[in-house]
Amino acid sequence: MSWMDVILLMCLGAGVFVFFNFYRTIIQKARSGEEVLDAAWDSREIRLTTVRQEVIKIPWDELEEVAIVTNDLGPYADDVFLELTTSSAERYFTLCTSPFLARLQELSGFDNEQVIKAMCFTDDARFACWARPQGRRVHSPRANINNP
């Protein structure tokens, strides 16, 4: 086998790897339901905008749990998401952006150690960062003026 054959096989292998990772990303998005593109918030609620431009509103007092979900698709695809669970057990996923994560970190009892672990993880995993204490309501300490 010549060095040209080796290079050709390496390129073919890399192409197959990229194709299957891309295919797996499409399958995961199809299984996860509606993809959320954007998160905005104020002192009353979180607003999630979907691919279809539908707005999902989650009042702060209905937010039950926040988790970070990672996958092994990075750096070729998005690999860190926020999972928001409501009091009616609905789960929504959005990209883990710095401004939104910073806002969620203001919740009393938010576990920043889980954030650190999640950001260092490169495989499929779920990190529970916050859960509403039983019988207590969530209060937003302040609205984010830059993200109405």
N, C-alpha and C positions, 0 to 999 in steps of 0.2 A: 504494500500500500504506500503510495507516494504522499508527500506532504500536502499536495493539492487535494488528495482524497480526504485527508484528515481535516483540513480546513473546511471543505465542503460538508463533511459530516457534522462538524461543530456548528456551522451556520444553520444547517437543517435542524439540528437538535435545539438550538436557541429559538428558531422560528416556531417549532412545535411547542416549546415551553411557553412562549409568549401567547400563542393562539389559545392554548388550553387555559391559561390564567385569565385571558380576556373572556373566554366562553364561561368560565366558572363565575366571573364577576356578573355577567348577564344573568345567569341562573340564580345567583344569590339575590340580586335585585328583584327578580321576578317573584321569588319566594317570600321576600320580606314585605311585599305589598307596596303601597304608595311611597314613593321616594320623596322625602322632604328636602327642599332646596334651601330654605332660609328660615331662620328663627329670629323673632323680634319679641320684645317684652316691654312692659311698663309695670307700674305698681299693682295693677289688677290681674294681669294675665300674661301668658306666653302665647304668641301667635306663630304657628308653623305654616309656611306656604309650601304646597305640594307642586309637583311637576305640572299638574293640570291647573295651577294657579288657584286652587281651592285653599281657603284659610281655615285651619283648625285652631280653635281657641281652648286653652287650658287655663282656667283660673288657678292662681297660686294655691288656693285652699283645696284644690282637687288633685294637686301633685302629690303622689304617694312615694315615688322612688325615683332616684337618678342613678344610672350606671353608665360605665364606659365599656363599650364593646369593641374589641380589636379583632383583626383578621390577619392572615399572612400574605395579603395581596400587595402590600407596599414594597417598593416605591412605585409600582406600576399602576396602582389604583388606590382609591381612598381606603384607608385601613384603620381609622379611629372614628367611632361614632358615639353619640350620646343616646342613651335609651331613656325615655321618659315614660313612666307608668302612672296612669291616673287612678283615681279612686274607683272608677268603674272597670279597672283592670285592662284598659286599653293601653297598648304600647306604641310609642312613636319613636322613630330613629331620625336623627339629624347629624350632620357632620359636626365634629367636635371643634368648634371655633374658639379662639382665645377670648373674645368678648363675652360670649354666652357662657363658657365655662367659668370665667371670672365671676359672672353674676350668680351662677349656681353655687359657687364656692362661698357665697355670702350666707347661704342657708345654715342655720344653726345645726351643728353636729356633722357638717360635711367632712368626709374623711379624705384629706389631701394625700395621705399615704397611698391610698388606692389609685389616685391620679398619677402619682410618681411611678407606681408599679405598672400601670397601664401604658404609660408613655415609653417605658423601657421594654415592653413586651412585643414580640414579633410573630405571634401565633394567634390562633382563634381562642378568644377568652372573653370573660365578662367580669367586670370589677364593680361591685356594689359600692357606691360612694355616699349615698344618702338615702335615708328612709324616714318618712314622717313618724315622729313618736306617736304612739297610740293615743287617740283622744285629743290631739293637739292640732291646731290650725297653723298653716304656714302664713307668715306675714312678710310681705316684701318690705325691707327696710327703706328702700327708696326706688324711685323710678329712674331708669337710665335715660337721661335727656337726649343723648346722642342716638338712641335706638328706640324711637317711639312706637 
